[in-house]
Amino acid sequence: MFAYYLDLALRSFRRNPVLTALMVLALGLGIGASITTLTVLKLLSGDPLPQKSARIFTPLLDPTPADGSATPAYMPRWWGNLMTYTDAMNLLSAHQAERQAVVSLVKAKIAPSQAGAYPFYSNGVMTTADFFAMFDAPFEYGGGWSAQDGENRAPVAVIAARLNDKLFEGKDSVGRTVRVNGHDYRVVGVLKPWAPQPRFYALALGGTSYGMGDGVFLPLLSARADHMNPENYSCWESGANLQRLETAPCAWVSIWIELAHASDARAYTTFLSNYAHQQVALGRFSDPKVWFYDLMGYLQEQQVVPDDVQMQTYLAFGFLLICIVGTVGLLLAKCLGRSHEIGTRRALGASRAAIFAQFMVESGMVGIAGGVLGLLFAEIGLWEIRHEPVQYAHLAHLDPTMFLATFVVALVASLVAGLLPALRACLVAPAPQLKSV
């Protein structure tokens, strides 16, 4: 019976090609716009560490000094998760978490060893030993440095796959030397392609939220010993010495921690609160206020998804709704024009359920055709986004999930649009239609 309904639908399409084309075009435009914006929204609001994000946290302390220096009233949005070096190292040395890493960014000038090659800049990260294991960074060769290497200011580095391709033709470069900001570092590990989206650990540190990822990773103490300065810092005393940031009244690092269980967050929050009260008693802080966010909570707090992207998504789905309403009108017009056909089928014994199924199959076929067209429009829309001057432009691709979502949305939209015309067709009485022939 389904094959029979398909045949009837194809006959109907051939009899009314213009009307059919208008319906497919209306649905295709609405689906293309909504899938394009939904793909971008999914990209920007994705979980960068889905396998463990519930166990990854970042703390924030109120750095307002005891002398009453002014700071913003709403700390998290303003400071991100920046804190002073002193506080970050105090939390690190307390060992209250399974893993923990202090992070800062640095602009790295890479000097290739090949004759005639020009220096170039790459994103750099100054961090501590747990960074790679905590964030599940995959290695192609070697591994990260040890905590002992970090404490001893060893001149070691981990480089990204794309940097390894550029400097060493993709070969195993462990043991080779890379020159960063005028200093030689021994490569101990090469990462596989790895670029969490968004680049959550860089949000408050002056880096981009999206992109190709970082090129070189250096031990924090080693980089600072070589006088490398962070990309972003906030000081509450004028004239702070950048070469003495470790003791200066400046926030320029962040700390991320991994707990064994998400339920351990309450205990760590208590520890954090006790630490803040202790710093108030020592005269360093004026307020013991603390914040403690899991990874996704932090991204939400920092409003990683721009408001305009959310608004564009709402508008696109509003446009899809308009397209569905337009398709309903076209299907109704088509239904009214086929009253004689429906009446004849009813007189020959077709039940109302059969008429309803016939029209729903026809609507479904319009939806599939609209989905194919919508997929084309979505690819065009994403192609245009990839040529826009935005951080996430190169990431705007239709993944398998959104590919399937295109046809799900198309089918649901067409079936919703076909409900009213199908119900209207069921109500056509055969007798009046036969008399009017």
C-alpha positions as CSV (number, residue, x, y, z in Angstrom):
1,M,0.0,0.0,0.0
2,F,2.9,2.4,0.8
3,A,4.2,1.9,-2.8
4,Y,0.7,2.8,-4.1
5,Y,0.7,6.0,-2.1
6,L,4.2,6.9,-3.4
7,D,2.9,6.4,-6.9
8,L,-0.1,8.7,-6.3
9,A,2.2,11.3,-4.8
10,L,4.5,11.3,-7.8
11,R,1.5,11.6,-10.2
12,S,0.3,14.5,-8.1
13,F,3.7,16.2,-8.3
14,R,3.8,15.8,-12.1
15,R,0.3,17.4,-12.4
16,N,1.3,20.4,-10.3
17,P,5.0,21.0,-10.8
18,V,5.0,24.7,-10.0
19,L,3.1,24.2,-6.7
20,T,5.3,21.3,-5.8
21,A,8.4,23.3,-6.5
22,L,7.2,26.2,-4.4
23,M,6.6,23.9,-1.4
24,V,10.0,22.3,-1.7
25,L,11.7,25.7,-2.1
26,A,9.9,27.1,1.0
27,L,10.8,24.1,3.2
28,G,14.4,24.1,1.7
29,L,15.0,27.7,2.6
30,G,13.7,27.4,6.1
31,I,15.6,24.2,6.8
32,G,18.8,25.5,5.3
33,A,18.7,28.7,7.4
34,S,17.8,26.8,10.6
35,I,20.4,24.0,10.1
36,T,23.1,26.6,9.3
37,T,22.5,28.6,12.5
38,L,22.0,25.4,14.6
39,T,25.3,24.0,13.4
40,V,27.1,27.2,14.5
41,L,25.3,27.2,17.8
42,K,26.2,23.5,18.4
43,L,29.8,24.3,17.5
44,L,30.0,27.3,19.9
45,S,28.1,25.7,22.8
46,G,29.8,22.2,22.6
47,D,31.5,20.4,25.5
48,P,35.2,20.5,24.8
49,L,35.8,17.5,27.2
50,P,32.6,15.5,27.1
51,Q,34.3,12.5,28.7
52,K,35.2,14.3,31.9
53,S,33.9,17.8,31.9
54,A,31.8,17.1,35.1
55,R,35.0,16.5,37.0
56,I,37.0,19.5,35.7
57,F,36.7,22.7,37.8
58,T,38.2,26.1,38.0
59,P,38.2,28.2,41.2
60,L,38.1,32.0,41.5
61,L,39.1,34.1,44.5
62,D,38.2,37.7,45.1
63,P,41.6,39.4,44.8
64,T,40.5,42.7,46.3
65,P,43.4,43.7,48.5
66,A,43.0,44.5,52.1
67,D,43.7,48.2,51.6
68,G,40.4,48.5,49.9
69,S,41.5,49.0,46.3
70,A,38.4,49.0,44.0
71,T,37.5,45.9,42.0
72,P,34.4,45.2,39.9
73,A,31.3,44.3,41.7
74,Y,30.6,41.2,39.7
75,M,33.9,39.2,39.8
76,P,33.4,36.1,37.7
77,R,32.4,37.8,34.4
78,W,35.2,40.5,34.8
79,W,38.1,38.4,36.0
80,G,37.3,35.1,34.3
81,N,39.4,32.8,36.5
82,L,42.5,34.9,36.8
83,M,44.3,34.8,40.1
84,T,47.7,35.8,41.5
85,Y,50.7,33.5,41.1
86,T,50.9,33.3,44.9
87,D,47.4,32.0,45.3
88,A,47.6,29.6,42.4
89,M,50.8,28.1,43.8
90,N,49.3,27.9,47.3
91,L,46.3,25.9,45.9
92,L,48.6,23.8,43.8
93,S,50.8,22.8,46.7
94,A,47.8,21.9,48.9
95,H,47.2,18.8,46.7
96,Q,43.5,18.8,47.3
97,A,42.7,17.4,43.8
98,E,43.5,14.4,41.7
99,R,45.2,16.6,39.1
100,Q,45.8,20.4,38.9
101,A,47.5,22.7,36.5
102,V,48.4,26.4,36.6
103,V,48.1,28.0,33.2
104,S,49.1,31.2,31.4
105,L,49.6,32.1,27.8
106,V,52.6,33.5,26.0
107,K,53.2,34.7,22.5
108,A,56.0,32.3,21.2
109,K,58.4,33.4,18.5
110,I,59.7,30.2,16.8
111,A,63.1,30.3,15.0
112,P,63.4,27.3,12.6
113,S,66.8,25.7,12.4
114,Q,66.6,25.2,8.6
115,A,68.8,27.6,6.6
116,G,66.9,30.5,5.1
117,A,63.7,29.8,7.1
118,Y,62.2,32.9,8.7
119,P,61.0,33.1,12.3
120,F,57.2,33.0,12.9
121,Y,54.9,33.4,15.8
122,S,52.7,30.7,17.4
123,N,50.4,30.4,20.4
124,G,52.2,29.3,23.4
125,V,51.1,27.9,26.8
126,M,53.1,28.2,30.1
127,T,51.8,25.5,32.4
128,T,52.5,22.7,34.9
129,A,53.0,19.0,34.5
130,D,49.4,17.8,34.9
131,F,48.1,19.8,32.1
132,F,48.2,17.1,29.4
133,A,46.8,14.2,31.5
134,M,44.1,16.4,32.9
135,F,42.8,17.5,29.5
136,D,43.4,14.2,27.8
137,A,45.8,15.7,25.3
138,P,46.9,12.8,23.0
139,F,50.6,12.3,22.1
140,E,52.0,11.2,18.8
141,Y,55.6,10.9,20.2
142,G,57.0,11.1,23.7
143,G,54.9,12.7,26.5
144,G,54.7,15.6,28.9
145,W,57.4,16.7,31.2
146,S,57.5,15.5,34.8
147,A,56.7,17.6,37.9
148,Q,60.3,17.4,38.8
149,D,61.3,18.9,35.4
150,G,58.9,21.7,36.0
151,E,60.2,22.5,39.5
152,N,63.8,22.3,38.2
153,R,63.1,24.8,35.4
154,A,64.2,22.3,32.8
155,P,64.3,23.7,29.3
156,V,61.8,21.2,27.8
157,A,58.8,21.6,25.6
158,V,55.8,19.8,24.1
159,I,54.9,20.9,20.6
160,A,51.7,20.5,18.5
161,A,51.5,18.3,15.5
162,R,51.2,21.2,13.0
163,L,54.4,22.8,14.5
164,N,56.2,19.5,14.3
165,D,55.1,19.2,10.6
166,K,56.5,22.7,10.0
167,L,59.8,22.3,11.8
168,F,60.6,18.6,11.5
169,E,58.5,17.4,8.6
170,G,56.3,15.4,10.9
171,K,59.0,13.0,12.0
172,D,59.7,11.9,15.6
173,S,61.3,15.1,17.0
174,V,61.7,14.0,20.6
175,G,65.2,15.0,21.7
176,R,65.4,17.7,19.1
177,T,65.7,21.4,19.9
178,V,63.2,24.1,19.3
179,R,64.1,27.8,19.8
180,V,61.3,29.8,21.5
181,N,61.7,33.5,22.1
182,G,65.5,33.3,21.8
183,H,65.9,30.2,24.1
184,D,66.5,26.6,23.2
185,Y,64.1,23.9,24.5
186,R,64.4,20.2,24.2
187,V,61.3,18.5,22.7
188,V,60.0,15.8,25.1
189,G,56.6,15.3,23.4
190,V,54.7,15.9,20.2
191,L,50.9,16.1,20.4
192,K,48.5,14.6,17.9
193,P,46.1,17.2,16.4
194,W,44.4,18.6,19.4
195,A,42.4,21.8,19.7
196,P,39.5,21.8,22.2
197,Q,36.6,23.9,21.0
198,P,36.1,26.3,22.7
199,R,39.7,26.8,24.0
200,F,38.3,26.9,27.5
201,Y,41.6,27.2,29.4
202,A,42.5,30.4,27.5
203,L,39.3,32.4,27.9
204,A,40.6,34.7,30.6
205,L,44.2,34.6,29.6
206,G,44.1,36.7,26.5
207,G,43.8,34.0,23.9
208,T,41.2,33.2,21.3
209,S,38.2,31.2,22.2
210,Y,38.3,29.1,19.0
211,G,41.0,28.2,16.5
212,M,43.7,25.7,15.5
213,G,44.9,25.3,19.1
214,D,48.3,26.1,20.6
215,G,51.7,25.4,19.0
216,V,54.1,25.0,21.9
217,F,53.8,24.2,25.6
218,L,56.5,25.2,28.1
219,P,56.9,24.6,31.9
220,L,55.7,27.7,33.7
221,L,58.8,28.2,35.8
222,S,61.2,27.5,32.9
223,A,59.4,30.1,30.7
224,R,59.4,32.7,33.5
225,A,63.0,32.1,34.2
226,D,63.7,33.0,30.5
227,H,61.7,36.2,31.1
228,M,58.6,35.3,29.1
229,N,55.6,37.5,30.0
230,P,52.0,36.4,29.9
231,E,49.7,37.7,27.2
232,N,47.1,39.0,29.8
233,Y,47.4,40.3,33.3
234,S,45.5,42.6,35.6
235,C,47.4,44.6,38.3
236,W,45.9,46.8,41.0
237,E,49.0,48.8,41.6
238,S,50.5,51.1,39.0
239,G,54.0,50.4,37.8
240,A,54.0,46.7,38.6
241,N,57.2,45.0,37.5
242,L,56.4,42.4,34.8
243,Q,59.7,40.6,35.5
244,R,58.5,40.1,39.1
245,L,54.9,39.0,38.5
246,E,55.4,36.2,40.9
247,T,55.3,38.7,43.8
248,A,53.6,41.6,42.1
249,P,49.9,42.5,43.0
250,C,48.7,41.1,39.6
251,A,46.4,38.3,38.5
252,W,47.8,36.6,35.5
253,V,47.4,32.8,35.9
254,S,44.5,30.5,36.2
255,I,44.3,27.1,37.8
256,W,42.3,24.1,36.7
257,I,41.7,21.0,38.8
258,E,40.4,17.5,38.2
259,L,38.5,15.8,41.0
260,A,38.2,12.0,41.3
261,H,34.4,12.4,41.5
262,A,32.1,15.3,40.7
263,S,30.6,14.9,44.2
264,D,34.0,16.0,45.7
265,A,33.3,19.6,44.6
266,R,31.6,20.4,47.9
267,A,34.7,19.4,49.9
268,Y,37.0,21.4,47.6
269,T,34.7,24.5,47.9
270,T,35.0,24.2,51.7
271,F,38.8,24.1,51.4
272,L,38.7,27.1,49.0
273,S,36.6,29.1,51.4
274,N,38.8,28.2,54.3
275,Y,41.8,29.4,52.3
276,A,40.1,32.7,51.4
277,H,39.3,33.3,55.1
278,Q,42.9,32.5,56.0
279,Q,44.1,35.1,53.5
280,V,41.7,37.7,55.0
281,A,43.2,37.0,58.4
282,L,46.7,37.4,57.0
283,G,45.7,40.8,55.6
284,R,46.0,39.9,51.9
285,F,42.2,39.8,51.0
286,S,39.4,42.1,52.1
287,D,36.7,39.7,51.1
288,P,36.6,35.9,51.6
289,K,34.2,35.4,48.6
290,V,35.0,32.5,46.3
291,W,33.5,30.9,43.2
292,F,33.9,27.3,42.0
293,Y,32.7,26.3,38.5
294,D,32.7,23.1,36.7
295,L,33.8,23.3,33.1
296,M,30.4,23.8,31.4
297,G,29.3,26.1,34.2
298,Y,32.4,28.3,33.6
299,L,31.7,28.4,29.9
300,Q,28.1,29.5,30.5
301,E,29.3,32.1,33.0
302,Q,31.7,33.5,30.5
303,Q,29.0,33.7,27.9
304,V,31.1,31.8,25.3
305,V,28.1,31.7,22.9
306,P,27.7,35.2,21.6
307,D,24.2,36.7,22.0
308,D,24.0,37.4,18.3
309,V,24.5,33.8,17.4
310,Q,21.6,32.8,19.7
311,M,19.4,35.5,18.2
312,Q,20.2,34.3,14.7
313,T,19.2,30.8,15.6
314,Y,15.9,32.0,17.0
315,L,15.3,34.1,13.9
316,A,16.1,31.1,11.6
317,F,13.7,28.8,13.3
318,G,11.1,31.6,13.2
319,F,11.7,31.8,9.5
320,L,11.3,28.0,9.3
321,L,7.9,28.3,11.1
322,I,6.8,30.9,8.5
323,C,7.9,28.5,5.7
324,I,5.9,25.7,7.3
325,V,2.8,27.9,7.5
326,G,3.3,28.8,3.9
327,T,3.6,25.1,3.0
328,V,0.4,24.4,4.9
329,G,-1.4,27.0,2.7
330,L,0.0,25.5,-0.5
331,L,-1.0,22.0,0.5
332,L,-4.5,23.2,1.4
333,A,-4.8,24.8,-2.0
334,K,-3.6,21.6,-3.6
335,C,-6.1,19.6,-1.5
336,L,-9.0,21.8,-2.5
337,G,-8.1,21.4,-6.1
338,R,-8.2,17.6,-5.8
339,S,-11.6,17.3,-4.2
340,H,-13.0,15.4,-7.1
341,E,-10.2,12.9,-7.0
342,I,-10.6,12.4,-3.2
343,G,-14.4,12.0,-3.6
344,T,-14.0,9.4,-6.3
345,R,-11.5,7.4,-4.2
346,R,-13.9,7.6,-1.2
347,A,-16.8,6.4,-3.4
348,L,-14.6,3.4,-4.6
349,G,-14.2,2.3,-1.0
350,A,-11.1,4.2,0.2
351,S,-11.4,4.8,3.9
352,R,-10.7,8.2,5.6
353,A,-7.5,6.6,7.1
354,A,-6.3,5.7,3.6
355,I,-6.9,9.2,2.4
356,F,-5.1,10.6,5.4
357,A,-2.1,8.2,4.8
358,Q,-2.0,9.2,1.2
359,F,-1.7,12.9,1.9
360,M,0.8,12.3,4.7
361,V,3.0,10.2,2.4
362,E,2.9,13.0,-0.1
363,S,3.8,15.6,2.6
364,G,6.7,13.4,3.7
365,M,8.1,13.2,0.1
366,V,7.9,17.0,-0.1
367,G,9.8,17.1,3.2
368,I,12.6,14.8,1.9
369,A,12.9,16.8,-1.2
370,G,13.0,20.0,1.0
371,G,15.6,18.3,3.1
372,V,17.9,17.7,0.2
373,L,17.5,21.3,-1.0
374,G,17.9,22.5,2.6
375,L,21.1,20.5,2.9
376,L,22.4,22.4,-0.2
377,F,21.4,25.7,1.3
378,A,23.0,24.8,4.6
379,E,26.3,23.9,2.9
380,I,26.2,27.3,1.1
381,G,25.5,29.1,4.3
382,L,28.4,27.3,6.1
383,W,30.7,28.0,3.2
384,E,29.9,31.7,3.6
385,I,30.6,31.5,7.3
386,R,34.0,29.9,6.7
387,H,34.9,33.1,4.8
388,E,33.8,35.4,7.6
389,P,36.5,37.1,9.8
390,V,35.5,35.1,12.9
391,Q,37.5,32.8,15.2
392,Y,35.4,29.8,14.6
393,A,35.0,30.3,10.8
394,H,37.2,27.3,9.7
395,L,35.2,25.0,12.1
396,A,31.9,25.6,10.4
397,H,31.2,22.2,8.8
398,L,28.2,20.0,8.7
399,D,29.0,17.0,10.9
400,P,27.1,13.6,10.6
401,T,24.8,14.5,13.5
402,M,23.7,17.7,11.8
403,F,23.4,15.9,8.4
404,L,20.9,13.5,10.0
405,A,19.2,16.4,11.8
406,T,18.6,18.1,8.5
407,F,16.4,15.3,7.3
408,V,14.7,14.8,10.7
409,V,13.8,18.5,10.7
410,A,12.7,18.3,7.1
411,L,10.5,15.3,7.7
412,V,8.9,16.6,10.9
413,A,8.3,20.0,9.3
414,S,6.6,18.5,6.3
415,L,4.5,16.2,8.3
416,V,3.4,19.0,10.6
417,A,2.6,21.1,7.5
418,G,0.6,18.2,6.0
419,L,-1.5,17.4,9.1
420,L,-4.2,20.1,8.4
421,P,-4.5,19.4,4.7
422,A,-4.6,15.6,5.3
423,L,-7.4,16.1,7.9
424,R,-9.2,18.4,5.5
425,A,-9.0,15.7,2.8
426,C,-10.5,13.1,5.1
427,L,-13.6,15.3,5.5
428,V,-14.3,15.5,1.8
429,A,-17.7,13.8,1.3
430,P,-17.9,11.6,-1.9
431,A,-21.5,12.3,-2.9
432,P,-21.4,16.0,-3.5
433,Q,-18.1,15.6,-5.5
434,L,-19.7,12.9,-7.7
435,K,-22.8,15.0,-8.3
436,S,-20.7,18.0,-9.4
437,V,-18.9,15.9,-12.1
